Amino acid sequence: MPPIAKARRSGSYTGTNLWNRARTQLGGVILFAVLLPTVVLGFFYDDFLQAAASQQTLLGVTLAASLSVLLVRNISLHPGIKSAFFAFPSVLICFALTFSLFLLFRIEYGRALFLTSGVVTLVWLYIVEIMVERGPALSVGIVPFGEVSMLAGVSKLELHWLSEPKAETDYDMLIADFRADLPDDWETFLADCALAGIPVLHVKQLHESLTGRVEIEHLSENSFGSLVPYIGYLRLRRGFDFIAAALAAVLLMPVFVMVSVAIKLDSRGPVLFRQARIGYRGAPFQVAKFRTMIADRNEEDARAGAMTLDNDVRITKLGRILRRTRIDELPQILNILRGEMSWIGPRPEAEVLSRWYESELPFYRYRHIVPPGITGWAQVTQGHVAELDQVMSKLHYDFYYIKNFSPWLDALIVAKTVQTMVTGFGSR
């Protein structure tokens, strides 16, 4: 039997280490954010542990801290994520929801324990994530057959190209192209490594997890199952979309009025821009946005007119601000209320562009399997694009979203959207 690799124990993102990391986080928050503050407060306040409010608060902070760990862990599964950055919003959301339940049902609670537990949970999760992010790069053994060269340009990897079916050092995982015709001795080597507990992954599997892109070259290799995302979550999210859009429409009404007045003062033309776009399951609909371009433009080429280029001369001064902050997208709340869009999903393209992309790019129509959104994985990762090669890259991000369709990925997109609005990333 050929020599096999050993699993290097490091801060890598393998399945086992992710589980160990989650256990460390959960054990730490239970010990330092729940039990320790309870003991300390019980020492300073008589009958603290016997009080009903304290016992109820203890259950509440245990729930909030555990949910914080769960949220951070599931967000960490996605590529290009600095988990420490998302520790604060995760803890804030989980503790705020738990606190809201206490207020809603008028349950007595202890403020000191709630506040202390929340702060300690944040500090502990932040420390753990910082330590993981500063850990060594993944040590990956590459079986030199097939299309494994796609990993050459991926960061965060320490690549070791194997010349024979044996390992001279320890690896976090081994990578091979399972579609390639591997020699018998290499197949035996990989089988032995897998039996020894070493992760052996298909090259595309690792590439997707590190780049956030899913590339489909053949229909037979799609991993969308029946090409339909989880219907239960789709229906649940539709209810959330409607409620959130209705509340946003009321709360943002002053913003709508001020922006409308500003657009009228900035340039001639209507306040809203309407355009036919392709939506859920390929159905066309009319999208509404705040107008950001001059209104009296005449474009002979409809396809070129639908594209927005870098430093586009048609964009007004106010329009650049609205685009950078994504405020121009807010009227699409009306589309959400009508069920034509969601808050999160692949961006709907202009009908003339969508038909063009469908004729030029394979599998493009699959992006319509989920409802389009105001923001999405491609938008917060790649930004706005129009050229065919860029759209193909964007399509791979859309496929990643469809394949990993979940509330965890949606939560991550919301957090990255806030970051995008602040930095103006990807706007044109």
C-alpha positions in Angstrom: 0.0 0.0 0.0 1.5 3.4 -1.0 2.3 6.0 1.7 -0.6 8.2 2.5 -0.9 11.8 3.6 -1.8 12.9 7.1 -4.3 15.5 7.9 -2.5 18.6 9.1 -4.3 20.2 12.1 -4.5 23.8 11.3 -7.1 26.6 10.9 -8.2 25.3 7.5 -11.7 25.3 6.3 -12.2 21.6 5.9 -15.4 20.1 7.1 -13.8 18.6 10.3 -12.1 21.8 11.2 -15.3 23.8 10.6 -17.1 21.5 13.1 -14.2 21.8 15.6 -14.3 25.6 15.2 -18.0 25.7 15.8 -17.6 23.6 19.0 -14.9 25.9 20.2 -17.2 28.9 19.6 -20.2 27.3 21.2 -18.3 26.0 24.2 -16.6 29.4 24.7 -19.9 31.5 24.6 -21.6 29.1 26.9 -18.8 29.2 29.4 -17.7 32.9 29.1 -20.8 34.6 27.9 -23.5 32.7 29.9 -22.2 30.8 32.9 -19.4 33.1 34.0 -21.6 36.3 34.0 -24.3 34.4 35.8 -21.9 33.3 38.5 -20.4 36.8 38.9 -23.8 38.5 39.1 -25.0 35.9 41.5 -22.0 36.6 43.7 -22.8 40.4 43.9 -26.6 40.2 44.1 -28.4 38.1 46.7 -30.9 35.6 45.4 -29.9 36.4 41.8 -30.0 32.8 40.8 -33.3 32.1 42.4 -35.1 35.0 40.8 -37.5 34.1 38.0 -36.3 37.0 35.8 -32.7 35.8 36.1 -33.6 32.2 35.2 -35.6 33.4 32.2 -32.8 35.7 31.1 -30.4 32.8 31.4 -32.4 30.7 28.9 -32.8 33.7 26.6 -29.0 34.6 26.4 -28.2 30.9 26.0 -30.5 30.8 23.0 -29.2 34.1 21.6 -25.5 33.1 22.0 -26.1 29.7 20.4 -27.9 31.3 17.5 -25.0 33.8 17.1 -22.6 30.9 16.7 -24.9 29.1 14.3 -25.2 32.3 12.1 -21.5 33.0 12.0 -20.7 29.4 11.3 -23.1 29.2 8.3 -21.9 32.5 6.9 -18.3 31.3 7.2 -19.1 28.4 4.8 -19.2 30.8 1.9 -16.1 32.0 0.1 -14.3 35.3 0.3 -15.7 36.0 3.8 -13.9 37.6 6.6 -16.0 36.1 9.4 -14.8 38.5 12.0 -16.4 41.3 10.1 -19.8 39.6 10.4 -19.5 38.7 14.1 -21.0 42.1 15.2 -24.1 42.0 12.9 -24.7 38.3 13.7 -24.6 38.9 17.5 -26.6 42.1 17.2 -29.4 40.3 15.2 -29.6 37.3 17.4 -29.7 39.2 20.7 -32.1 41.8 19.3 -34.5 39.1 18.2 -34.4 37.4 21.6 -34.8 40.7 23.4 -37.8 41.5 21.1 -39.4 38.2 22.1 -39.0 39.1 25.8 -40.7 42.5 25.2 -43.4 41.0 23.0 -44.5 38.4 25.5 -43.8 40.7 28.5 -41.3 38.3 30.0 -39.3 39.6 32.9 -35.6 39.8 32.3 -32.3 41.0 33.7 -30.7 43.8 31.8 -27.2 43.3 33.3 -27.0 39.7 32.2 -28.4 40.4 28.7 -25.9 43.2 28.1 -22.9 41.4 29.6 -23.7 38.2 27.7 -24.0 40.0 24.4 -20.7 41.9 24.7 -18.8 38.8 25.8 -20.3 36.7 23.0 -19.2 39.3 20.4 -15.7 39.5 21.9 -15.3 35.7 21.9 -16.5 35.1 18.4 -14.4 38.0 17.1 -11.2 36.5 18.8 -11.9 33.0 17.4 -12.5 34.3 13.8 -9.5 36.5 13.8 -7.3 33.6 14.9 -8.8 31.4 12.1 -8.3 34.1 9.5 -4.7 34.6 10.5 -4.0 30.8 10.3 -1.9 29.2 7.7 -3.0 28.7 4.1 -4.6 25.4 3.1 -1.9 22.9 2.2 -3.3 21.0 -0.8 -1.9 18.0 -2.6 -2.7 18.1 -6.3 -3.1 14.9 -8.4 -1.7 16.0 -11.7 -4.3 14.7 -14.1 -7.3 16.5 -15.8 -8.2 20.1 -15.3 -6.6 20.8 -12.0 -4.8 23.8 -13.3 -7.9 26.0 -12.5 -6.6 26.2 -8.9 -3.3 27.9 -9.9 -4.8 31.4 -9.7 -6.8 30.9 -6.5 -5.4 32.6 -3.4 -5.3 31.1 0.2 -3.9 27.8 -1.2 -0.5 26.3 -0.7 -0.4 24.0 -3.7 1.8 20.8 -3.8 1.9 19.1 -7.2 2.4 15.4 -6.7 4.7 13.6 -9.1 4.0 10.1 -7.8 1.2 8.4 -5.8 2.6 9.1 -2.4 2.8 12.0 0.0 6.1 13.2 1.5 4.4 15.8 3.8 1.1 16.4 5.5 -1.9 18.0 3.7 -5.2 19.5 4.6 -6.7 17.8 1.6 -6.0 16.1 -1.7 -7.5 17.4 -4.9 -8.1 15.4 -8.1 -10.2 15.8 -11.3 -12.6 12.8 -10.9 -13.6 13.1 -14.5 -10.0 12.4 -15.7 -8.9 8.8 -16.5 -6.6 8.2 -13.4 -4.1 5.4 -13.4 -4.9 2.5 -11.1 -2.1 3.3 -8.6 -3.3 6.9 -8.2 -6.9 5.7 -7.6 -5.6 3.3 -5.0 -3.6 6.1 -3.4 -6.7 8.4 -3.2 -8.9 5.6 -1.8 -6.3 4.9 0.9 -6.2 8.6 1.8 -9.9 8.8 2.0 -10.1 5.7 4.3 -7.5 7.3 6.5 -9.7 10.4 7.0 -8.0 12.7 4.5 -10.5 14.9 2.6 -10.3 14.0 -1.1 -12.2 16.5 -3.2 -13.1 17.0 -6.8 -11.2 20.0 -8.2 -14.5 21.8 -9.1 -15.8 21.3 -5.5 -12.9 23.2 -4.0 -12.8 25.8 -6.7 -16.5 26.6 -6.1 -16.0 26.9 -2.3 -13.1 29.3 -2.7 -14.4 31.5 -5.6 -18.2 31.6 -5.0 -18.7 30.6 -8.6 -20.3 27.5 -10.2 -19.3 26.8 -13.7 -21.4 24.4 -15.8 -19.9 23.0 -19.0 -22.3 20.1 -19.5 -25.9 19.7 -18.6 -25.1 16.2 -17.2 -22.8 17.7 -14.5 -25.2 20.3 -13.1 -25.7 19.9 -9.3 -29.0 21.8 -9.0 -30.9 18.5 -8.6 -34.2 19.0 -10.4 -33.1 22.6 -11.2 -35.7 23.9 -8.7 -34.6 25.5 -5.4 -36.2 24.6 -2.1 -39.8 25.6 -2.6 -40.6 25.8 1.2 -38.0 28.5 1.7 -39.1 30.3 -1.5 -42.7 30.5 -0.1 -41.5 31.6 3.4 -39.3 34.3 1.9 -42.1 35.6 -0.3 -44.1 36.3 2.9 -41.1 38.0 4.4 -40.5 40.0 1.2 -44.0 41.4 1.2 -44.0 42.4 4.9 -40.6 44.0 4.7 -41.5 45.8 1.4 -44.7 47.2 2.9 -42.9 48.5 6.0 -40.1 49.9 3.9 -42.6 51.7 1.6 -44.1 53.5 4.6 -40.8 54.3 6.4 -39.0 55.4 3.2 -41.8 57.6 1.9 -40.0 60.9 3.0 -36.9 59.6 1.1 -39.0 59.0 -2.0 -40.4 62.5 -1.9 -37.0 64.2 -1.4 -35.3 62.1 -4.1 -38.2 62.8 -6.5 -37.9 66.6 -5.9 -34.1 66.4 -6.3 -34.4 64.6 -9.7 -36.9 67.2 -11.0 -34.5 70.0 -10.0 -31.5 68.2 -11.4 -32.7 67.5 -15.0 -35.7 67.4 -17.2 -37.8 64.2 -17.5 -39.8 61.8 -15.4 -38.9 60.8 -11.9 -39.1 57.1 -12.5 -37.4 55.1 -15.3 -39.3 52.0 -16.5 -37.8 49.2 -18.5 -38.9 45.7 -19.6 -36.9 43.0 -17.9 -36.9 39.2 -17.6 -38.0 37.9 -14.2 -39.0 34.7 -12.4 -39.3 31.7 -14.8 -38.5 33.8 -17.8 -41.6 36.1 -17.5 -41.1 39.7 -18.6 -42.2 42.5 -16.3 -41.7 46.3 -16.0 -39.1 47.4 -13.5 -39.2 50.8 -11.8 -36.1 52.8 -10.8 -35.3 56.4 -10.0 -34.1 58.0 -13.2 -30.4 58.6 -13.2 -29.8 59.4 -16.9 -30.8 62.2 -19.2 -34.3 61.6 -20.4 -34.1 63.0 -24.0 -31.5 60.5 -25.3 -32.1 58.8 -28.6 -30.5 55.4 -29.1 -30.8 53.7 -32.5 -29.2 50.5 -31.1 -31.6 49.2 -28.3 -29.0 46.7 -27.0 -26.3 49.4 -26.7 -28.8 51.7 -25.1 -29.6 49.2 -22.4 -26.0 48.9 -21.4 -24.4 51.1 -18.8 -20.7 51.7 -19.4 -18.0 53.0 -17.1 -18.2 56.8 -16.8 -21.3 56.8 -19.0 -21.9 60.3 -20.3 -25.7 59.8 -20.1 -25.6 59.7 -16.3 -26.6 62.9 -14.5 -24.7 64.4 -11.6 -27.4 63.4 -9.1 -27.7 60.0 -10.9 -24.1 59.1 -10.0 -24.8 59.6 -6.3 -28.0 57.6 -6.5 -26.3 54.8 -8.4 -23.3 54.7 -6.0 -25.5 54.4 -2.9 -28.0 52.1 -4.7 -30.9 54.6 -3.8 -32.0 54.4 -7.4 -33.1 50.8 -6.8 -35.6 51.7 -4.1 -38.7 52.1 -6.3 -38.4 48.3 -7.0 -40.1 47.9 -3.7 -43.2 48.2 -5.9 -42.1 45.2 -7.9 -41.6 43.2 -4.7 -45.1 44.1 -3.5 -46.5 42.8 -6.8 -44.5 39.6 -6.5 -42.3 40.2 -9.5 -39.1 40.5 -7.5 -37.5 39.6 -4.2 -35.1 41.6 -2.0 -32.4 39.1 -2.9 -31.7 37.2 -6.1 -30.0 37.5 -9.5 -30.4 41.0 -10.9 -33.1 41.1 -13.7 -31.6 42.1 -17.0 -33.2 44.3 -19.7 -35.3 42.1 -22.0 -33.2 43.0 -25.0 -30.0 42.1 -23.2 -31.4 38.9 -21.7 -32.5 37.6 -25.1 -29.0 38.4 -26.4 -27.3 36.6 -23.5 -29.6 33.6 -23.9 -28.5 33.2 -27.5 -24.8 33.6 -26.7 -24.2 32.0 -23.3 -25.0 28.4 -22.5 -27.4 27.7 -19.6 -28.1 31.4 -19.1 -31.9 30.8 -18.7 -31.2 28.7 -15.6 -30.7 31.9 -13.6 -34.5 32.5 -13.8 -35.1 29.5 -11.6 -35.3 31.9 -8.6 -37.0 35.3 -8.4 -34.8 38.2 -9.4 -33.7 40.6 -6.6 -32.7 44.1 -5.9 -29.4 42.8 -4.6 -27.7 39.5 -5.1 -24.5 37.4 -4.8 -23.1 38.5 -8.1 -23.8 42.2 -7.3 -21.9 42.2 -4.0 -19.1 40.0 -5.3 -18.5 41.2 -8.9 -20.5 44.4 -9.4 -22.2 45.7 -12.5 -21.2 44.2 -15.9 -22.4 44.2 -19.4 -19.9 42.6 -21.8 -20.4 38.9 -22.7 -17.2 37.6 -21.0 -18.1 39.5 -17.8 -21.7 38.4 -18.0 -20.5 34.8 -18.2 -18.5 35.3 -15.0 -21.5 36.9 -13.4 -23.6 33.9 -14.5 -21.2 31.6 -12.5 -21.9 33.7 -9.4 -25.7 33.4 -10.0 -25.3 29.6 -10.3 -23.5 29.6 -7.0 -26.4 31.4 -5.4 -29.0 29.0 -6.8 -27.0 26.0 -5.8 -26.5 27.3 -2.2 -29.9 28.9 -1.9 -30.5 29.4 1.8 -31.3 31.9 4.5 -27.7 31.9 5.5 -26.5 33.0 2.1 -29.3 35.6 2.0 -28.2 37.0 5.4 -24.6 37.3 4.1 -25.8 39.1 1.0 -27.7 41.6 3.1 -24.6 42.3 5.2 -22.4 42.7 2.1 -25.0 44.9 0.5 -24.8 47.4 3.4 -21.0 47.4 2.9 -21.5 47.9 -0.8 -23.8 50.9 -0.3 -21.1 52.5 1.9 -18.2 51.9 -0.4 -20.0 52.2 -3.8 -18.5 48.9 -5.0 -19.5 47.9 -8.5 -21.6 50.9 -9.4 -21.7 52.5 -12.8 
